[in-house]
Amino acid sequence: MKNILLLLSFLYLSISCQQTNKSQLEPSQKQTTLDTLQQKPNAPFGIVMHGGAGKIIKENLSDSLEKAYHEKLSEAISKGNDILKNGGSAVEAVKQSINILEDSPLFNSGKGAVLTHEEQPELDASIMDGKTLNAGGITGVSTVKNPINLAYEVMENSEHVFLSGKGAEAFAKIRNLILVEPSYFITPKQLQNVRRIKKEQENNQSNFYNPDLNGSKFGTVGCVALDKNGNLAAGTSTGGMTNKKWGRIGDSPIIGAGTYANNATCAVSGTGWGEYYIRGVVAYDISALMEYKGLSIQEAVKKVIYEKQPQLGGEGGIIAIDHLGNIAMEFNTPGMFRASYLNDELDIKMYQKE
C-alpha cells in the first residue's frame, strides 16, 4: 500500500511540473511565432500608381514626352517600392511617391496643376491609413507646395478629417510645411489651356468644355500600397478641373469617393470625372463589394468602372491593391498613366492595349 501511495505521489508531481513548464513556455512561444510572422522577410508588399486617365493615345504623345512620363512614373513608384522593401509603412510610401509627381509639371497635381476660371491654382488631396481607418483631406489650397503632405498632417496631427482653403493653409503653417506663392504652381501650358477655354466659351463655341475630359486627360495622381506588416494605404492629389468655378470640389479629397483604404479589404485611388465618382462613392463602393459580396479586387474594380460608372455617365480610371497583394488597374477611357511594382518587377503602361 505504501509503495502505491509513493507511486501516485510521484505521478502527481510529474504531471504538475509538466503543466507548469508548459504554462511558462507557451506565452514566449506564442510571442516568438507572432514576431516571426511580423518580421517574415518574404511578406507580400506592393505599390501601384496612376497619373491620370483620359484620351491618352500614342498619336498624341511625342516620343520625348512619352519617355518623360515613363521616367517620372518610374522614379515615383521606385521611391515607394524602396520604402516598402526596407520595411517602411504603406502610408509613407504613398506620401513620398505622390510628392515626386506633385513636383513634376507633367501632371495635374502640385506644380503644373490645372487652373480655375480666375487663372489660379486650387489644390486638393487626401490620404487614408487602412490599419486605423484614420484619414485626412484638404481642398482649395494654393500655397502648400505638396498638398498630400498637408492631408497627411490633417490625418496624423489634428482631430479633423477634412480642412479647406485658408483654414487648411493656416494649419499648414502650424505644421511647418513648405509654403510657396501661388505662382509656383502655374505653368505656361496650363495658363494657355484655361485662357483658350475661356475664349471659346465667350465666343459661344462651347457651353461646356473641359480638355481633361474631351481631348486631353485626367491628370490627377494617386497611389496605393501594401507594406510588409499587412497595412494598406491610399492617397490622391489633384488640381481638379480646368476652368472650375465657385470653389468646385471633386472626388479626390473626399474619403470614400476618390480615396479609401481598409486593411480588411483594399486600398483605392481614382482618377476621373469627380462629380460622378462622388455620386457613386466609388472608392468605398469597391471595398464594400469585397466585404459584403465577397468579390475579388479585380471583380469589384471592373464592376464599378465598366458597369456602375458608365450607367451614371462617369469616365476615368481606378487603381487598387488588396490585403494579399493582388492589384487592379482599370479604366474606361482610351488610356491611363499607370505603374505597379510587385515582386521586384516594375511595370509601366499608358495606353489601352498594353
C-alpha positions as CSV (number, residue, x, y, z in Angstrom):
1,M,0.0,0.0,0.0
2,K,2.8,2.3,0.9
3,N,4.5,1.7,-2.4
4,I,1.3,2.5,-4.3
5,L,0.9,5.9,-2.5
6,L,4.5,6.8,-3.3
7,L,4.0,5.9,-6.9
8,L,0.8,8.1,-7.1
9,S,2.6,11.0,-5.4
10,F,5.4,10.7,-8.0
11,L,3.0,10.7,-10.9
12,Y,1.1,13.8,-9.5
13,L,4.4,15.7,-9.1
14,S,5.5,14.8,-12.6
15,I,2.2,15.9,-14.2
16,S,2.3,19.2,-12.2
17,C,5.8,20.0,-13.3
18,Q,4.9,19.3,-16.9
19,Q,1.9,21.7,-16.7
20,T,4.0,24.4,-15.0
21,N,6.6,24.2,-17.7
22,K,4.0,24.2,-20.4
23,S,2.3,27.3,-19.0
24,Q,5.7,29.1,-18.7
25,L,6.7,28.3,-22.2
26,E,3.5,28.9,-24.1
27,P,3.5,32.7,-23.9
28,S,7.1,33.1,-25.1
29,Q,6.5,30.5,-27.8
30,K,3.4,32.4,-29.0
31,Q,5.3,35.7,-28.9
32,T,8.2,34.1,-31.0
33,T,5.7,32.9,-33.5
34,L,4.0,36.3,-33.7
35,D,7.3,38.1,-34.1
36,T,8.3,35.6,-36.8
37,L,5.2,36.4,-38.7
38,Q,5.5,40.1,-38.4
39,Q,9.2,40.0,-39.5
40,K,8.8,37.5,-42.2
41,P,11.3,38.6,-44.9
42,N,9.1,37.4,-47.8
43,A,5.9,39.0,-46.6
44,P,4.0,40.4,-49.5
45,F,4.2,44.0,-50.3
46,G,3.5,46.2,-53.4
47,I,2.7,49.6,-54.7
48,V,0.5,50.9,-57.6
49,M,0.3,54.4,-59.0
50,H,-1.7,56.4,-61.6
51,G,-1.0,59.7,-63.2
52,G,-4.4,60.4,-64.8
53,A,-6.7,58.8,-67.3
54,G,-8.4,60.1,-70.5
55,K,-7.7,60.4,-74.2
56,I,-4.2,59.1,-73.8
57,I,-3.3,57.6,-77.2
58,K,0.1,57.1,-78.7
59,E,-0.5,59.5,-81.6
60,N,-1.0,62.4,-79.1
61,L,2.3,61.8,-77.4
62,S,5.7,62.5,-78.9
63,D,8.5,60.0,-78.2
64,S,10.2,62.5,-75.9
65,L,7.0,63.2,-73.9
66,E,6.2,59.6,-73.6
67,K,9.7,59.0,-72.3
68,A,9.3,61.8,-69.8
69,Y,6.1,60.3,-68.4
70,H,7.7,56.9,-68.2
71,E,10.8,58.2,-66.4
72,K,8.8,60.2,-63.9
73,L,6.4,57.4,-63.1
74,S,9.4,55.1,-62.7
75,E,11.1,57.5,-60.3
76,A,8.0,58.0,-58.2
77,I,7.0,54.3,-57.8
78,S,10.6,53.2,-57.3
79,K,10.8,55.6,-54.4
80,G,7.7,54.0,-52.8
81,N,8.9,50.5,-53.5
82,D,12.3,51.2,-51.8
83,I,10.4,52.4,-48.7
84,L,8.3,49.2,-48.6
85,K,11.2,46.9,-49.4
86,N,13.1,48.3,-46.4
87,G,10.2,47.7,-44.0
88,G,8.7,51.2,-44.2
89,S,5.0,51.9,-43.9
90,A,2.4,52.0,-46.7
91,V,1.4,55.5,-45.7
92,E,4.9,56.8,-46.0
93,A,5.4,55.0,-49.4
94,V,2.2,56.6,-50.7
95,K,3.1,60.1,-49.5
96,Q,6.6,60.2,-50.8
97,S,5.7,58.7,-54.2
98,I,3.0,61.3,-54.7
99,N,5.4,64.0,-53.7
100,I,7.5,63.2,-56.8
101,L,4.5,63.6,-59.1
102,E,3.4,66.7,-57.4
103,D,6.7,68.3,-58.1
104,S,6.5,67.5,-61.8
105,P,4.7,69.8,-64.3
106,L,3.7,66.7,-66.3
107,F,0.7,66.0,-64.0
108,N,-2.4,67.8,-62.8
109,S,-1.2,67.9,-59.2
110,G,1.0,70.4,-57.4
111,K,3.3,72.2,-59.9
112,G,1.5,72.0,-63.3
113,A,-2.0,71.7,-61.8
114,V,-4.9,73.0,-63.9
115,L,-6.2,76.4,-63.2
116,T,-9.5,77.9,-62.2
117,H,-11.6,80.4,-64.1
118,E,-9.7,83.1,-62.2
119,E,-6.5,81.5,-63.6
120,Q,-5.3,80.4,-60.1
121,P,-4.4,77.0,-58.6
122,E,-6.8,75.4,-56.1
123,L,-5.3,72.1,-55.0
124,D,-7.0,69.1,-53.4
125,A,-5.6,65.9,-51.7
126,S,-6.4,63.1,-49.4
127,I,-4.8,60.1,-47.7
128,M,-6.0,57.2,-45.7
129,D,-4.5,54.6,-43.4
130,G,-6.0,51.2,-43.8
131,K,-4.9,50.0,-40.4
132,T,-6.6,52.6,-38.3
133,L,-9.1,53.9,-40.9
134,N,-7.8,57.4,-40.0
135,A,-7.8,59.8,-42.9
136,G,-7.1,63.4,-43.9
137,G,-8.3,65.6,-46.8
138,I,-7.7,69.1,-47.9
139,T,-9.2,71.3,-50.6
140,G,-8.8,74.7,-52.2
141,V,-5.2,75.4,-51.1
142,S,-2.8,77.5,-53.2
143,T,0.3,78.0,-51.1
144,V,1.2,74.5,-49.9
145,K,4.0,73.0,-52.0
146,N,2.9,69.4,-51.5
147,P,-0.8,69.1,-50.8
148,I,-0.6,65.4,-49.9
149,N,1.7,66.3,-47.0
150,L,-0.9,68.6,-45.7
151,A,-3.6,65.9,-46.0
152,Y,-1.2,63.6,-44.0
153,E,-0.8,66.3,-41.3
154,V,-4.5,66.6,-41.0
155,M,-4.7,62.8,-40.6
156,E,-1.9,62.4,-38.1
157,N,-1.9,65.7,-36.1
158,S,-5.4,67.0,-36.0
159,E,-8.8,65.9,-34.6
160,H,-10.4,66.6,-38.0
161,V,-10.6,64.8,-41.3
162,F,-11.2,67.5,-43.9
163,L,-9.9,71.1,-44.0
164,S,-10.4,73.7,-46.7
165,G,-9.0,76.9,-48.1
166,K,-7.5,79.5,-45.7
167,G,-8.0,77.3,-42.7
168,A,-6.1,74.4,-44.2
169,E,-3.3,76.8,-45.1
170,A,-3.2,78.1,-41.6
171,F,-2.9,74.6,-40.3
172,A,0.0,74.0,-42.8
173,K,1.9,76.9,-41.2
174,I,1.4,75.4,-37.8
175,R,2.8,72.1,-39.0
176,N,5.8,73.9,-40.7
177,L,5.1,72.6,-44.1
178,I,6.8,74.2,-47.1
179,L,4.8,77.1,-48.4
180,V,5.1,78.8,-51.8
181,E,3.5,81.6,-53.7
182,P,0.5,80.5,-55.9
183,S,2.6,81.5,-59.0
184,Y,4.8,78.5,-58.2
185,F,2.1,76.1,-59.4
186,I,1.2,78.0,-62.6
187,T,2.8,76.7,-65.8
188,P,2.6,78.3,-69.3
189,K,0.8,75.2,-70.6
190,Q,-2.0,75.3,-68.1
191,L,-2.3,79.1,-68.3
192,Q,-2.7,78.8,-72.1
193,N,-5.2,76.0,-71.7
194,V,-7.6,77.9,-69.4
195,R,-7.4,81.1,-71.5
196,R,-8.2,79.2,-74.6
197,I,-11.2,77.6,-73.0
198,K,-12.5,80.9,-71.6
199,K,-12.1,82.4,-75.1
200,E,-14.1,79.6,-76.7
201,Q,-16.8,80.0,-74.1
202,E,-17.0,83.7,-74.6
203,N,-17.4,83.1,-78.3
204,N,-20.2,80.7,-77.6
205,Q,-18.2,77.9,-79.3
206,S,-18.7,75.7,-76.3
207,N,-21.2,75.8,-73.5
208,F,-19.1,73.4,-71.5
209,Y,-15.6,72.4,-72.5
210,N,-13.1,70.6,-70.4
211,P,-9.9,69.4,-72.1
212,D,-9.3,66.9,-69.3
213,L,-12.5,65.2,-70.5
214,N,-12.7,65.9,-74.2
215,G,-9.2,65.8,-75.6
216,S,-6.5,65.5,-73.0
217,K,-6.5,63.6,-69.8
218,F,-7.5,63.5,-66.2
219,G,-4.1,64.3,-64.7
220,T,-4.9,63.5,-61.1
221,V,-2.2,61.4,-59.4
222,G,-2.8,58.6,-56.9
223,C,-1.0,55.8,-55.1
224,V,-2.0,52.7,-53.2
225,A,0.4,50.4,-51.3
226,L,0.6,47.3,-49.1
227,D,3.5,47.1,-46.6
228,K,5.3,44.1,-45.1
229,N,3.2,44.4,-41.9
230,G,0.0,43.9,-43.9
231,N,-1.1,47.5,-43.7
232,L,-2.8,49.3,-46.7
233,A,-2.8,53.0,-47.6
234,A,-4.2,55.2,-50.4
235,G,-3.6,58.8,-51.4
236,T,-4.7,61.1,-54.2
237,S,-3.7,64.6,-55.2
238,T,-5.1,66.9,-57.9
239,G,-5.6,70.4,-59.2
240,G,-9.2,69.5,-60.1
241,M,-10.9,70.6,-63.3
242,T,-9.7,73.2,-65.8
243,N,-11.7,76.4,-65.6
244,K,-13.6,75.3,-62.5
245,K,-15.7,78.0,-60.7
246,W,-17.3,78.8,-57.4
247,G,-14.9,76.7,-55.3
248,R,-15.8,73.5,-57.1
249,I,-14.5,70.3,-55.3
250,G,-14.1,67.0,-57.0
251,D,-13.8,63.5,-55.6
252,S,-10.0,63.4,-54.9
253,P,-10.0,65.0,-51.5
254,I,-13.2,63.1,-50.4
255,I,-12.7,60.0,-48.4
256,G,-14.8,57.2,-49.9
257,A,-15.1,58.9,-53.3
258,G,-11.6,59.3,-54.7
259,T,-9.6,57.6,-51.9
260,Y,-10.2,54.7,-49.5
261,A,-8.2,52.2,-47.6
262,N,-9.2,49.4,-45.2
263,N,-6.8,46.5,-44.2
264,A,-9.8,44.1,-44.3
265,T,-10.3,44.7,-48.0
266,C,-8.3,47.0,-50.2
267,A,-6.8,50.5,-50.9
268,V,-8.2,52.5,-53.8
269,S,-7.4,55.7,-55.7
270,G,-9.4,57.1,-58.5
271,T,-8.9,59.5,-61.4
272,G,-11.9,60.7,-63.4
273,W,-14.8,63.0,-63.6
274,G,-15.2,63.8,-60.0
275,E,-18.9,64.6,-59.9
276,Y,-19.7,61.0,-60.9
277,Y,-17.1,59.5,-58.6
278,I,-18.7,61.4,-55.7
279,R,-22.2,60.2,-56.6
280,G,-21.0,56.6,-56.9
281,V,-18.9,56.8,-53.7
282,V,-16.5,54.9,-56.0
283,A,-13.6,54.1,-53.7
284,Y,-15.7,52.8,-50.8
285,D,-18.0,51.0,-53.1
286,I,-15.1,48.8,-54.3
287,S,-14.3,48.0,-50.7
288,A,-17.9,47.3,-49.9
289,L,-18.3,44.9,-52.8
290,M,-15.4,42.9,-51.5
291,E,-16.5,43.0,-47.9
292,Y,-20.2,42.3,-48.3
293,K,-20.4,40.4,-51.6
294,G,-17.1,38.6,-51.5
295,L,-15.8,39.9,-54.8
296,S,-12.2,39.8,-55.6
297,I,-10.3,43.1,-56.1
298,Q,-10.4,42.6,-59.8
299,E,-14.1,41.8,-59.9
300,A,-15.0,44.7,-57.7
301,V,-13.0,47.3,-59.7
302,K,-14.3,46.0,-63.0
303,K,-17.9,46.1,-61.9
304,V,-17.5,49.8,-60.7
305,I,-15.5,51.1,-63.7
306,Y,-17.2,49.2,-66.5
307,E,-20.8,48.9,-65.2
308,K,-21.7,51.2,-62.4
309,Q,-19.9,54.4,-63.5
310,P,-20.9,54.3,-67.2
311,Q,-24.5,54.0,-66.1
312,L,-24.1,57.3,-64.4
313,G,-22.1,58.8,-67.2
314,G,-18.8,58.8,-65.4
315,E,-15.4,58.3,-67.1
316,G,-12.0,57.6,-65.7
317,G,-9.8,55.0,-64.0
318,I,-9.1,53.2,-60.8
319,I,-6.1,51.6,-59.2
320,A,-6.4,49.3,-56.2
321,I,-4.5,46.7,-54.1
322,D,-5.9,44.2,-51.6
323,H,-4.5,42.9,-48.4
324,L,-3.0,39.9,-50.1
325,G,-1.1,42.0,-52.7
326,N,-3.4,41.4,-55.6
327,I,-3.9,44.5,-57.8
328,A,-6.3,46.1,-60.3
329,M,-5.7,48.9,-62.8
330,E,-8.8,49.5,-64.9
331,F,-10.1,52.5,-66.9
332,N,-13.0,53.2,-69.3
333,T,-11.1,55.8,-71.3
334,P,-8.6,55.4,-74.2
335,G,-5.7,55.4,-71.7
336,M,-4.3,55.8,-68.2
337,F,-0.8,56.6,-67.0
338,R,-0.2,53.7,-64.6
339,A,2.6,51.8,-62.9
340,S,3.0,48.9,-60.5
341,Y,5.9,47.5,-58.6
342,L,5.4,43.9,-57.3
343,N,7.9,41.1,-56.5
344,D,10.8,43.3,-57.7
345,E,9.1,43.8,-61.1
346,L,8.4,47.3,-62.4
347,D,5.6,47.6,-64.9
348,I,4.6,51.0,-66.5
349,K,1.8,51.4,-69.1
350,M,0.0,54.3,-70.7
351,Y,-2.3,53.1,-73.4
352,Q,-5.3,50.9,-73.5
353,K,-3.9,48.0,-75.5
354,E,-0.8,47.2,-73.4
